[in-house]
Amino acid sequence: FLDEWLSDVRGAMPSLAFRTQIGFEDELMPALVESRLDIGVMYTPQYRPGLEVEKLFEEQLVMVTTNSAGDCDPDADHVLVDWGPEFYARFRAAFPSFAGSAVSVSVGWLGLRHLNLHGGSGYFPLRLVKSRMDRGELFAVPKAPQFNLPAYVVYPSNRTRDEIDDLISNMRRMAVKQSPSNLHRVQT
């Protein structure tokens, strides 16, 4: 998403300079408040005075497995990704007997890497796993619930609206291009 978005924006706005930073919300929010960052994209923003928060798109989280005969309930090989407290509450409600995972990660790409190397199951955004599912490398877990996870764009209220509006519009176009509705809901 980021690579394609940066390429599109650089073509449309060649006079802007970009510095990208990956971090967790507790790192990005202070940088936005202190104007060290102009814009942030995150799943669980904190609402603070002087910042605007807008929903950008929704991820569709699907449970996938490396085992073509995998069952619905997560087991010890389930990689638990920290998609935030709302996801965790819905996950626990859906799987009340889940005893816990041997592997928990704070970011999705780490969990997906672990799955690639060691197998197992986990919840990941459909846009990230769809091509691997199409190739038969990952499989949707039958009857596993799917969860929506909103992503937000956050920016200081005092920024130049025209530039921010152009950047957000471009992000929305990219999100629509990669959205689950364009990928089709996984049938289980």
C-alpha positions as CSV (number, residue, x, y, z in Angstrom):
1,F,0.0,0.0,0.0
2,L,2.7,2.5,1.1
3,D,5.0,2.0,-1.9
4,E,2.2,2.3,-4.4
5,W,0.7,5.4,-2.6
6,L,4.1,7.1,-2.4
7,S,4.7,6.5,-6.1
8,D,1.3,8.0,-7.0
9,V,1.6,11.0,-4.8
10,R,5.2,11.8,-5.9
11,G,3.8,11.8,-9.5
12,A,0.9,14.0,-8.6
13,M,2.8,16.3,-6.2
14,P,6.4,16.4,-7.2
15,S,7.2,19.4,-5.1
16,L,6.4,17.6,-1.8
17,A,9.2,15.9,0.2
18,F,8.4,12.7,2.0
19,R,9.8,11.0,5.1
20,T,8.0,7.8,6.0
21,Q,8.1,6.3,9.5
22,I,6.6,3.0,10.8
23,G,5.7,3.0,14.4
24,F,3.0,2.2,17.0
25,E,0.3,4.6,17.9
26,D,2.0,5.6,21.1
27,E,5.0,6.7,19.1
28,L,3.2,8.3,16.2
29,M,0.6,10.3,18.2
30,P,3.2,12.5,20.1
31,A,5.0,13.1,16.7
32,L,1.8,14.4,15.3
33,V,1.0,16.6,18.3
34,E,4.5,18.0,18.2
35,S,4.3,18.5,14.4
36,R,7.2,16.1,13.7
37,L,4.8,14.2,11.5
38,D,2.2,15.8,9.1
39,I,0.0,12.7,8.7
40,G,-0.4,9.3,10.3
41,V,-2.3,6.2,9.4
42,M,-3.2,3.8,12.3
43,Y,-5.8,1.4,13.6
44,T,-6.2,2.8,17.1
45,P,-5.7,6.5,17.2
46,Q,-6.0,8.6,20.3
47,Y,-8.2,11.6,20.0
48,R,-6.3,14.6,21.1
49,P,-6.9,18.4,20.9
50,G,-5.4,19.9,17.8
51,L,-5.6,16.6,15.8
52,E,-8.2,15.6,13.2
53,V,-9.1,11.9,13.0
54,E,-10.9,10.5,9.9
55,K,-11.8,6.9,9.0
56,L,-9.7,6.0,6.0
57,F,-10.8,2.4,5.2
58,E,-11.7,-0.9,6.8
59,E,-9.5,-3.9,6.8
60,Q,-11.3,-7.3,6.6
61,L,-9.4,-9.6,8.9
62,V,-9.7,-13.3,8.0
63,M,-8.3,-16.4,9.7
64,V,-5.9,-18.2,7.4
65,T,-3.9,-21.3,7.9
66,T,-1.1,-23.1,6.2
67,N,-2.9,-26.4,6.6
68,S,-5.5,-27.1,3.9
69,A,-7.5,-29.2,6.3
70,G,-7.3,-26.7,9.2
71,D,-10.2,-26.5,11.5
72,C,-12.1,-23.4,12.8
73,D,-10.7,-23.2,16.3
74,P,-7.3,-21.6,16.8
75,D,-4.8,-23.9,18.6
76,A,-1.3,-23.5,20.0
77,D,0.0,-22.9,16.4
78,H,-2.2,-19.8,16.1
79,V,-0.2,-16.6,15.7
80,L,-1.9,-14.0,17.8
81,V,-1.5,-10.6,16.2
82,D,-2.2,-7.5,18.3
83,W,-4.8,-5.8,16.1
84,G,-5.9,-3.7,19.1
85,P,-8.2,-4.1,22.1
86,E,-11.5,-4.2,20.1
87,F,-10.2,-7.0,17.9
88,Y,-9.0,-8.9,20.9
89,A,-12.3,-8.6,22.7
90,R,-14.2,-9.9,19.6
91,F,-11.6,-12.7,19.2
92,R,-12.0,-13.8,22.8
93,A,-15.8,-13.7,22.5
94,A,-15.6,-15.8,19.3
95,F,-13.1,-18.3,20.8
96,P,-13.8,-18.4,24.6
97,S,-11.9,-21.7,25.1
98,F,-8.7,-20.5,23.3
99,A,-6.0,-21.2,25.9
100,G,-3.5,-18.8,24.3
101,S,-0.8,-18.8,21.6
102,A,2.8,-19.8,21.8
103,V,3.5,-16.8,19.5
104,S,2.1,-13.3,19.8
105,V,3.3,-10.4,17.7
106,S,2.7,-6.7,17.7
107,V,2.6,-6.2,13.9
108,G,0.9,-8.2,11.2
109,W,3.9,-8.7,8.9
110,L,5.8,-10.4,11.7
111,G,3.0,-12.8,12.2
112,L,2.7,-13.5,8.5
113,R,6.5,-14.1,8.4
114,H,6.2,-16.6,11.2
115,L,3.4,-18.4,9.4
116,N,5.6,-18.5,6.2
117,L,8.5,-20.1,8.2
118,H,6.7,-22.3,10.7
119,G,3.1,-22.8,9.6
120,G,0.0,-22.3,11.7
121,S,-2.9,-20.0,11.6
122,G,-3.7,-16.4,12.3
123,Y,-5.9,-13.4,11.5
124,F,-4.6,-11.1,8.7
125,P,-6.0,-8.4,6.4
126,L,-7.5,-10.0,3.4
127,R,-5.6,-7.6,1.1
128,L,-2.3,-9.0,2.4
129,V,-3.2,-12.7,2.1
130,K,-5.5,-12.9,-0.9
131,S,-2.8,-13.5,-3.5
132,R,-1.3,-16.3,-1.3
133,M,-4.7,-17.8,-0.9
134,D,-5.2,-17.7,-4.7
135,R,-1.9,-19.6,-5.1
136,G,-2.8,-22.3,-2.5
137,E,-0.2,-21.2,0.0
138,L,-2.7,-20.2,2.6
139,F,-6.3,-21.3,3.2
140,A,-9.3,-19.6,4.7
141,V,-10.3,-21.4,7.9
142,P,-13.8,-22.7,7.4
143,K,-16.6,-21.1,9.4
144,A,-14.1,-18.8,11.3
145,P,-15.6,-15.4,12.0
146,Q,-14.2,-12.5,10.0
147,F,-13.6,-9.1,11.7
148,N,-13.6,-5.6,10.3
149,L,-10.8,-3.3,11.5
150,P,-11.0,0.4,10.7
151,A,-7.9,2.3,9.7
152,Y,-7.8,6.0,10.4
153,V,-5.8,9.0,9.1
154,V,-4.7,11.5,11.7
155,Y,-3.3,14.9,11.1
156,P,-2.8,18.3,12.9
157,S,-5.8,20.6,12.6
158,N,-3.5,23.6,11.7
159,R,-2.1,22.0,8.5
160,T,-2.7,23.4,5.1
161,R,-6.0,21.8,4.1
162,D,-5.4,21.6,0.4
163,E,-2.3,19.5,0.7
164,I,-3.8,17.3,3.4
165,D,-7.0,16.9,1.4
166,D,-5.0,15.9,-1.7
167,L,-3.0,13.3,0.3
168,I,-6.1,11.8,2.0
169,S,-8.0,11.7,-1.4
170,N,-5.0,9.8,-2.9
171,M,-4.9,7.4,0.1
172,R,-8.7,6.8,-0.2
173,R,-8.2,5.9,-3.9
174,M,-5.5,3.5,-3.1
175,A,-7.5,1.9,-0.3
176,V,-10.5,1.4,-2.6
177,K,-8.3,-0.2,-5.1
178,Q,-7.1,-2.7,-2.5
179,S,-10.3,-3.0,-0.5
180,P,-11.9,-6.3,0.5
181,S,-15.0,-5.3,-1.5
182,N,-12.8,-5.3,-4.6
183,L,-11.2,-8.6,-3.5
184,H,-14.5,-10.2,-2.6
185,R,-15.4,-11.5,0.8
186,V,-13.8,-14.9,1.6
187,Q,-16.4,-17.7,1.4
188,T,-16.0,-20.3,4.1
